[in-house]
Amino acid sequence: MIAKESTMKPANKVILNTVILYSRMILTMGITLYSTRLVLDALGTSDYGIFNLLAGIILMLSFLNSAMATSTQRYLSFYHSSGDIQKQKEIFTNSLFLHIIIGFIVVVFLEVLGFFLFNGFLNIPYDRIDSAKIIYHYMSLTVFFTIVSVPFNSVLIAHENMLWVAIVNIIETFLKLGVALLLYVVISDRLVVFGMLTASITIISFILYAVFCLKNYEECTLEGVLKPKITFLKELGSFAGWNLFGAMCGMGRNQGVALILNIFFGTIVNAAYGVANQVGTQLMFFSNTMLRALNPQIMKSEGANDRERMLRLSMIASKFGFFLLSIFAIPIIFEMESILGFWLKEVPVNTVIFCRLILFASLANQLTIGLQSAMQASGDIKLYQAVVGSVLLLNLPIAYLLIKYGSFPSYFVLISFVFIELIACVLRLIFAKEKLGLSIKRYVNVVFRKEIIPIIGVVAVSYVLLTFFEMHFMYNLILSFIFYLVFIFLFGLNENERLLVLNIYKKIKFLK
């Protein structure tokens, strides 16, 4: 059993975990994007749209995963610094019990919901209804195992063991590539086979997480799982409940848009939205990876009553999260049409503008991404989740009205998506000021002002390269990337951060 933590300094552990996660990301991102190309080609636009539509419906309830993961991780990290192993055991066993119960409830709810969804509500071709129903059942199964895996994943994050997380993610990626290649030799219904094998990958991941944690971490035990403590369940349930509401609003907004697009435009537009989400998800790995490495330290700082360090780490997360996404996203926005044409054999209608708008929304979200972690760390999230979550959900009635009564094109749904995200950013700043004592002026100086010049610089470079130079898009991307790195180093970093970068460079150069 691993009864005690490594003596590695927090800063070194964050750097090590960031390196591990980025190495994993570089390996998996290219494979995942290539797998998407294969799946889209093998299934066809309509079937791919059906799969993304149904997966989106399931994801509307998979918000439980991220919400409960944050809740469990918050409590484990909070008590981790105290070394109270008994308290950590109680948190884990009660959390596991709670997730098993929630998993069963959600699966039952999904199966009941399925009767209504396939009774004329979803816009699916008649000859594909039976296959779509089978896919839906497989997706329900994946939700259960995704939910039950949350406590194990939270333990790994609380221990800042990103190596095993990276290993499991890499295994998942190669399995998904294998599934994509297998579709080309399948004789039976490819959509059904794809759904079945995708569900199997989720189960394999759960087993890998569970076996490793039970074997290596003392607080991970099955003793007492069937004898939960009501007080712990209430404490976990209260925090998780509001966390759940916020996650539900975010996921409901994202996947509700898919439903609205399906109702008015059909599965072809769902294919475009699915590809756009795939692009956005892969690029978000760059910032999410860093946040995943920083989050345990943000939680532990609050647990140690070091509010100043917690806020400082949150601002670092926001600034570098934005840079790590925008360094790729902004040049890609300019070259989106060429990239999609190179990536996909057949580019669904509206995919280019959908991808651009999804990336704009993702960039807006990154402006205050660290403040989301700061609010979670404080534990005072009731009003925050209620207000910000409700604002995010406004996207759905606005989108419906734009299409139903305004007769606007489908992409106007995502334009409203971007504006709503910007409003949510302003609200996060206000809540951080009122609840955490954050100085908005300090946040503007530390985060926003440092982002302005690099953004202007890379936009200007990308525009000039696209407009005046007839080079292959890969050369444009590489040049934009290099210029942006220079802009960030000169104008986006403070003096201490520049010294840190130079020291890391010297160490790497010395190793050579």
N, C-alpha and C positions, 0 to 999 in steps of 0.2 A: 504493500500500500504506500501511496505517496502521502505521508502524514504532514509534511512541512514543505513550504515553498522554497524555491531557489533564492539564494542571497543576491541574485543579480539586481542591480539598481533599476528603479522603475523606468528611467529614461532609456537605459540600454535595452530593457525588455521590450519597450515600445518600438525601438528601432529594429530589434531582431524580429519581432512579430510582423512589423511592416514589411521587412524584406521577404519574410516567408510568404506572406499573403500576396505581395506583388509578384513574386516568382510564380506562385500558383495562378494568379490572374493572367499573367502574360501567356502561360501555357494553355490555360483553359479558354480564354476569350476567342482566340483564333479558331480553335477546334469547334467551339459552340457556334460561332457564326457560319463556319463551313457546314456544320451539321444542319443548321437552319436552311441553308441553300439546298442541301440534299433532300431534306424532308419536304420542303415546298415543291421541289421538282418531282419527287416520287408521289406525293399525295395529290398534287394539282391545287390550283388556287381555291376552288370551292371547298374541297375536303380540309385543306389547311385552315381555311376560314372557320369551318365548323369546329375543328379541334380547338382553335384559339377562343372561339365563342364559349364553348363548354368549359374549357379550362378557366376562362375568365369568371364564369358563374361560380365555379368551385373556389377560385381565389377570393371571391367576395366573402367567403367564410374562413379562408385560410389566414385572414387577418389575425385570427386567434394565435397563429404561430408567432408572428413578430411581437404582438402585444404581450402575450404570456412570457415569451422569451425575455423581453426587456424587464418584465416584472420579476421573474425568478432571478435573473442575472443581477438585478439591482440589489435584491436582498442578500444574495450570496456574496457579492462584492462588498456590500456594506458591512457585513459581519466578518468578512475574511480577514481584515486587518486586526481584528480583536483576537483571532486565533481560537474562537469558541467553536470547536468542532461539533459539539452536541447540538448547538443552535443550527449549524449548517446542515446537519443530518435531518433535523426536524423540518427545515425549509425544503430540503430535497424530497423527502418522503411525502410530505403533504402536497408539494407541487406535483409530484408524479401521480398521486391519487386524483388530484383535481384535473389533471390533463387527461387521464384515462376516462373519467366521467364525462368531461366535456367532449372528448373524441366520440364517444358513443352517442351522445345527444346530437351532435352535429351531423353524424352519419344518418341517424333516423330522420332528422329535419330535412337533409338533402334528398333522401329517398322519397319523402312525402312531397317535397317541393317539385320533384321530377314529374309527378303526375300532372301538375299544372303547366309546367314549362313546355312539355311536349304535346299539350292539348291545344295547339293553335296559337300559343303565345310567341314562340320562337319562329323566326323566318328561316326555315331549313327546307331544302328541296325534299319533296315527298318520298322519293326513292332512297333517301339517305337517313330517314327518320330512325329506322331500326338500328342502323350502325351508330347513330348519334346517341341513342339510349344506352347501348352497350358501353360506349366511351364514358358516358356520364357515370355509370356504376363504377367503372375503374377509377375515375377521378374521385369519387366519394371515398373509395378505399385509401387512396393516397392521402386524403385529408386526415384520416384517422392516424396514420403512422407519422405524418408530419407533426401533428399536434402532440402525440405521445413522445416524440423525440426531443421536444423543447427542453425539458429539465436537463437532459444529458448534454445538449448543446450549450445550455446556460452554464453548466459546471465547467466545461472546457473554456468558455470565454472568461468566466470569473477567475480561473487559474491562469488565464492568458496563454493557454496552450493552443496557439494557432497552427502549430505543425500538423496535429492530427486533423483539425478542421480542413486544412489545405489538402492533406492526403485524401480524405474522403471526397472532397470536391473534385479532385483530379480523377479519382476512380469513377465518380458519377459522369464526368465529362466524356471519358473514353467509352463508358457504357452507352451513353447517348449517341456517340458517333457510331458505335457498333450497330445500334438500333436503326440509325439513318441509313447505313449501308445495307443492312438486312432487308429494308423495305424494297430494294431493287430486285430481290430474288423471291419475294413473297408472291405466291399465286393467289391466295385468298384475299379477303378484304383488307387492304393495307391500313385503312383508318383504324379498324378494330385492333389489328396487330400492334400498331403504333401505340394505341392507348394502353393495351395490356402490358407491353414491355416498359412503357414509361412508368406505370404504376409499380412494376417490379423493382425498378431502380430505386424508387423511394423507400421500399421495404428493405432493400439491401443497405441503404444508407443508415436507416434506423438501427439495424442490427450492428453495424460497424461502430456507431456512436455508443450504443448501450453497452456492448461487450467491453469496449475500451474503458469507459468510465467506471463500470462496476469493478473492473480488475485493478484500476490504478488509483482511484480516489477514495479516501476513507469515508467521506460524507455520502458517497453514492452507495446506498444499501437498499435492499428490498425489505428489510426488517422494519415493521411498523407501517408499511404502505397501506395495509388494510385496517389500520387503527389510527386514522387521522385525528389531529387535535383541532377542535372547533375554533379555538382562539387563533391558531395559525391560519386556518382556512379563511376565517373572516378577514384577517390582516392581508393575506395574499389576495383574496377575492376582491376586497375593496380597492386596493391599488390597481390590480389587474383589470377590474371592471371599468374604471375610467380610462385606463390605458387602452383597453379593448375598444371602448367607444371611439377614441381618437384614431386608432388603427382601422376600425370599421369604416369611419368616415373617409379616410384616405383611400382605402381599397375600394370602398363602395363608389367613390368618385371615379376612380380609374376604370373599374370594370363596368360601372353603370354607363359610362360613355360608350363602351363596347355594345351594350344592350341597345342603347338609343340608336347607334349607328346601324345595328342589325335590323331593328324594327323599320327604319326609314329607307335603308339603302341595301340591305341584304348581306350575304356572306362574303361577297367580293370585297366590299369595303372593310369587313372584319379582317380579311387577309392583310390588307394594307396597314390597318391599325395594329395587327399582330406583329408584322415586320417592324413597324415603328417602335413598338414596345420592346422588341428584341434588341434593336439598336440602342435605345435608351438604357435598357437594363445592363447591357454589356459595358457601355461607357461609364455608367454609374459605379461599376466595380472599382474604378480608379479612386473615387472619393470614399465610397463605402468601405473599402479595404482599410484605408487609413483610420476612418472613424471606428471601425471594429477593433483596431489595435489601441486606440485612445480611450474608448468607452470605459474599460475596466478601471483605468487610472482616474477618469472623471468621477466615477461612482465611489472609488476608494477615497479620493480626496474629500468628498462630501461626508463620507462615513467617518473620516478622521477630523471633521469640523474645520477643514481648511478650505473655506469658501473662496478665498482669493485665488488659490491654485486651481480650483475647479473652474472658475470663470475664465482664468487665463488659458487653460487647456481647451475650453469650449470655443474661445475666440480663435485659437490656433486651428481647431478642427474646422471652423467655418471658413477661414481664409484659405488654408491649404486644400480643403475639400473642394472649394470653388476652383482654385488653380488646377487641381488634378483632373477635374472634369473638363474645364474650359480649354486646357492645353490641347486636348484632342477634339472636343466638341465644336469649337468655333471654326477651325479650319475645315472640319468635316461638314459643317453646315453649308459652307461655300461650295464644297466639292461633292455634295450629296448625290446629285444626279449621276455623275460619273462613277461614284463609288457603288451605288446600287446597281447600275448597269453592269459593272464589273463583277459584283458579288452574286447577283441573282440571274438566272437564265431568263426568267420572266418577271418583270417588275409590275406588281399590281397597281391599278390606277390609284392616284392620290398618294402613293407611298412616299414620294419625295417631300411633299409639303407636310405630310403627317410626321415624318421623321424630324424635319426641321423644328416643327412646333413642339414636339415632345422634348427635344433637346433644349429649347428655350425654357420650357417649364422646369426641366431638371436643373438648369443653371440658376433659375430663380429660387428654387428650393435650397440650393447649396449656399445661398447668401446667409442663411441663418441656421444651417444644419447643426452646428455645435450647440445652439441654444435649445434644441429639442432634447439633446442628451443632458444638458444642464437642468432642465425642468424635471426630467425623469429622476436625476440624481437627488434632487431636493425632496421628492416624494409628494410635494404639494401640487398636484396636477388636475384636481377636480374641475375648477373653473377654466383652466387653460385648455384642457381637452374638450370641454363642452363648447367653448367659443370658437377655437380654431377649427375643430372638427366640423362644427355646423357650417362655418364659412366655406370649407372645402366642398361640402355637399351641395352648396348653392349652384355649383357647376351643372348639376343634373337638370334642375328646372330651367335654368338659363339655356342650356343646350337644347332641351326639348322645345322651348318657346321659339328659339332662333330658327329651328328647322320646321316646326309645325306651322307657325304663323308668320315667320319672316321669310320663309322659302330661301334661306341662305344655303350655300354649298356646305358639304359635310365638314370641311376643314374649319369652319367657324366654331364648331364645337371645341376644337383644340385651341383656338384663339382665346376663347373665354377661359379655358383651362389655364393658360399662361397668366392672365390678369388676376384670376382668383388666387393663384399661387403667390403672386406679388403682394396681394392684400394679406395673406396668411403670414408672410415674412414680417410685415409691419406689426402685426398682432403679436408675434413671438418676441419682438424687441420690447414692446410695451409690457408684456407679462414678465419678461426677464428683469426689467427695471423695477416693477412693482413687487415681485415675489422674491427676487434674488439680490436686489440692490445693484444691478448692472448699470453702469453709466453709459447711456446711449451715445454721448459725445465720444467717450473712450472707444466704444465699439466702432463708431464711424471712422475714427482715426486709425485704429488698429487693423480693421478689416476692410471697410468700403474704400477708403482713400488709397490703400495699398493696391486695390484691384483695378482702379480706374485707368491709370496710364498703361499697364500691360494689356488691358482689354482694347483700348483705343489703338495701341500699337499693332496687335495681332490682327484686328479687323482691317486696318489699313493695309498691312502686308498681304493678307489673304485676298482682299479686293483687287489690289494692284496685280498680283500674280495671276488671278483668274481672268482679269479684264485685258491686260496688256501683254501677257506672255503666253504663247501657245505651247505649254509644256504638258507632259503627262501628269495627271492629277497626283500621282505618287510623289513626284518631285515638288509640286506645290505644297503638299502636306508636310513633307520633310523640311522644306525651307521655312514654312510657317511655324512649325514645331521649334526649330532652332532659334528663330527670332523671338518667339514667345518666351523661351527659356532665358534668353538674354534680358528681355524686358522685365521678367519676374525677378531675376537676380538683382538688377539695377534699381528697380522702382518698387517691387512688391515685397521685398524682405527688409526687415530692420537690420541694424548693425550686427546684433548678436546672431541673428539667423544667417546672415552672410558669412560670418566667421565660422559658424557651425558647418556650413556647406563647404567652405574652403578647407577646413580641418578634415572632413570626410574625404574630400578629393585627395588631399595630401597622403592620407592613410592608404587609400586605394593605389595611388601612384607609388608609394613606398613598397607595397606588396608586390608590385610588378618587378 
